[in-house]
Structures are given as structure tokens and as C-alpha cells.
Amino acid sequence: MKFRTTRPFGSAWRAAAACLLLAAFMTLLTGCLYPEDKLQQNMPPKEAVRNVQAAVDQYFQELGLLPIANSGQEVPRYEKFKVDYKKLTGKGYLSSIPTSAFENGGNYYFLIIDEETEPRVKLMDIVTSQKINDIQNWVKGHLESRGELPKAGEMYPGFYSIDYDSMGRKAPDIPSVFSGTLISAIMDDNGVVYADYGIDLMQLMSRDNSLQADEQTDLREWLVDASDFVPVKSPVYRLQDGEPVAVQPE
């Protein structure tokens, strides 16, 4: 007996095969068209920092200048020298602006610190900065309407926690970029609001026994050295009796 080989449901089989081929083609096409965009979108800030650092290093070595935007003397150290991407992309040192950068819709400014010694690229968190600016506006409005600062308990000599209830506000959550721990805002006698990174410094000290400081060391440098971030909107910290203490600028 001879058996005849057949393909049941021939038209359905051919249609399914065509669909599979089309799907494979679209997948291949998608992979060809979008990989660079996908990589840019998924690039973590740490990798972006390395890429920008390499571009800054090469720019400096070849041109003898730093690709930074102009900044006034009054701008705090950890907000001061922002990377000027026009200089890097315009001369081919970077192909595109990192998606984590504010200039491309991200949450960070890329800064250059230690500009006169060994330039380093670090990240300034815009979310933290904006929350402190919001609190600053609340404090200013309270002072103008009530004639007094919304002081609560003293956190450090000359620095106070903030009485949000007196302003009719709720304390915002401020996650630290260094630890993820919620940090607080503090205020000095002039009504200037800061982010308090004291808890991050304490955690860092407990993890690293090799940290050394004298009475003049700005402890914020420890946070910068141990991470890709800067302590934006922060007071200066000094070591007093073995603990980090916020101090007024000299």
C-alpha cells in the first residue's frame, strides 16, 4: 500500500508560515533600526559618567581647556561647572548627549569638579535640588508673611529642622542619591535651606574605617570620592567629637 504525503490545511499552513517569516523580518528590522536608541535609553548614569569623563579627558588633553559652561562666582561648588555638551558633540568627542542628562530630558546635571587639579565628572541630582528650592520658597513666603522663620529643633549649631505645619505644608520625601535613605532639609539662621547629608556621612564612616579628617576637612569630599554624585544644596560638614557637623561657611 502506498501512502501519499499531504499537508493538511495547506492554505492555513502557508499563511502561518508567511506570518512567521514576517515576524522574523520585523524583529531583524527592529534590531537594525533601534539598537543605539535602546542602548542610550537603558544606559545607567554610572556608564554615562564614564563616557563623559573619557570625552572630557580627551578634550582637555587635545585643547588644553575644559568643556564647561560659564558660571558666576556666587554659584556653590557642587552646582558650578556644568558640562557644555555643545563643545563635546560639536567637536566629535561625544556622539550624543546622555539621556540621563538634563539637557536630554534626564534627572542629572553632569558637573566637572576639581577643575584646577584633576577634573572629574560627577552627577548633580536635579530632583533633590528642586525639592530644596521648593522648601526655600515656602520658608521665604512664611518669613515675609509672618515675620519669623519656621524653626523647629536645633539639628546642629545654627541649623534647625523646619516646622512644616506652621507653613501649612507637608515635609517632602527626599531620597538620598548616596544611600537611598530619606534625608531631611535643614535651615540656618538666615533662612537658607539645605539638604542634610549627615546620615550619609555617618553611614560612610561606619563602613570605611580608613577615612581620615582634621578639623578643616570638608567631609562632603568623602561622599564625592565614594560615589558618582555630589551633595547638592548641602552645608559644609566638619568632624567634631568624631561626628559630622554642619557648619557655617567661613
Secondary structure, DSSP 8 states (H G I E B T S, - for coil): -------TTHHHHHHHHHHHHHHHHHHHHHHHHSHHHHHHHH--HHHHHHHHHHHHHHHHHHHSS--B----TTS-GGGS-BB-HHHHHHTTS-SS--TTBGGGT-SEEEEEESTTTS-EEEEEEHHHHHHHHHHHHHHHHHHHHHSS--EEEEEETTEEEE-HHHHT-----EE-TTTS-EEEEEEETT--EEEE-HHHHHHHHHH-TT----TT--THHHHHHTSSB--TT--EEEEETTEEEEE---
